[in-house]
Amino acid sequence: MKKIQKDRVLDWLENKGPLTVREAMTELNINSLPARIMDLRRDGYAISRTWKVTNAGTKYGVYELVKEA
């Protein structure tokens, strides 16, 4: 199942763009996005994480596939 999750994350990043943990949970049914991102990085994909802050002060990460120039 791990490979299937990794493939779903990569498909999202390639076709829809940035992905948050909340989106991974609700849209992709993946509870461990950071682990899948680590798997993709090990496979050679460049994925960045930027931190965003909500109006309430909650910090969350946004993962994005780094496109080559």
C-alpha positions, 0 to 999 in steps of 0.5 A: 500500500505504501507504493500506491500512496507514494504514487498518489502523492506524486500524481497530485504534486505533478498535476494539481500542485502544492499539497498539505497534510490536511489535503493528503488526509481528506483528498488522498486518504493518506495519514503520513504525508511526511513519510511519503514525501521522504520516500519520494525524495529518496527516489530522487524527486526534489520536493520543497516544504514551505511553512504557512501560518493561519490567522489563528496562528497555526503553522502548517507545511505545504509540499511542492514539487520543484520544477527544473529550470 
